[in-house]
Amino acid sequence: MEDKLKDIINRGLYGNPEIKPEERNIFLTTIIERIHLALTKKQVIHKGMYDQAVTLLSKSNNIHLYINGNLSYSLYSNYVKEANKHNIPFTVVNANEQTPIGLVIATENQAINKSDIFIKDSFYEMEFHINEK
């Protein structure tokens, strides 16, 4: 009884404990086990849209689009328009922490545990400084 009372008081003072806060900071408030696709900021900024993202937005159910709010609207507006066309909800996340992630397409509340969530192209490599000597 005493532990339950302490728990209630702590929740009142500090709020509910958050699951995987570091992961949520990186992946724009969602967790990796729910992610279909994550694009870096450089990938979102490049002209055009990734076919994989368009396919997910047009053919998937129970998905949500998360966008890094530190990017200018003009850089991600094409993804918002595509999401609206298919009635996919989206959230512009004003990230408190620095993250290389620009856009995430994930399920709203179901784990899918996809093993490879990134498109590993030259923009991805530039973001993570891969192959630099």
N, C-alpha and C positions, 0 to 999 in steps of 0.2 A: 504493500500500500504506500509506504514511504517513497519507494523508487518511482512509482507511478506519479505521485504528487510532484516529485522533483522534475520528472520528465515534462509534465504539463507546465510547470513554472519556467523551465528552460526554453520550451517551445514558445511561450509567451514573450520571454525576454529576447531570445535570439532568432526566432523563426524556426521553421522545420528544417532539419538537416537535409542538405542537398546531396544527391547521388552523383558521384564522379564529377566534382566541380572542375577539375583541370581539363578533363575531356570536353565538358560542356563549353568551357572558355575557348578551346581551340575550334570546335566544330559548331559554333554559332548556336548554342543552347541545346543541341541534341547530343546523343551519344552514338558512338561508332557502330554499335550493333544494329542500329536502325537505318544506317546510311546505304543508299543505293549508289550515289555518286557525289564526290566532293571535288570541286574545282578550286584551284588556287586563285589568288587575286589577279595574277598575270594572265591566267587562262580566261577569266571573266572579261578582262579589259581588252583582250585581242578582238579584232573585228570579226563579227559573225557569231554563230552559236555552234556548240558541239552537237553532232548528230545524236550521240548517246543521251544527252540531256533532253533534246527535243523528243526522242523516242520515249523516254521515261515519262515526260510530262504528258504525252498524248495517249499512252497505253497503260499506265499504271493506275491502280486504285489505292486509296488510303495513303496518299503521299502528301508531303508538305515541302514547300520551297523555302529555304532559309538563305537570306542574302546579307552580306556584310555591309552594314550601314555606313562604314567609313569610306565606301566607294561612292563616287558621284552617280546619281540616278541615270544619267545618260550612258554610263558604262554597262549597266545591267538591265536597262529598260526592255531590251529585246526578250530577256528571260521572263520578266513580269508579264509582258504582253502574251507570250506563249502560255504561261500559267493561267492567265485570265481566260484565254481562248478555250481552255479545257477545264475550267472551273476548279483549278488547283489552288488551295489557299497558300499564301506566302506571308512571311514575316521578315521585315527589315530589322536586323539585330544590330544595335549600337554596342559593339563589343567593348568591354572594359579592359580587356587584355589584348596584347598584340597577337594576332593570328595571321598565318599566311593564307588562310582559307577565305575565299571570296563568295562561294555559293555551295550550298548543300541541298541535295534532294534526298529526303528520308521518309520512312513511314512515320506516321504520327505517334503510334503507340505499340508497335509490334517489332520484335527483333527479327532481323533477317540474316544477320551474321555473314554478310558478303565478305569474301576474303580480299578482294582488290577493289577499292572504292575510288582510286585515282586513275586519270588518264595520264600516262607517263610520256608526255611529249616534250618538246624543247622549252615550252613555257613552264612546265612543271619543273624541269631541270634547272631553269634559271631561278625559280622561286626558292628552291632548296639547295642551290649552288652545287649541283651534281656535275661531275667531270671537270671541276676547276682545279688547276694545278698551282 
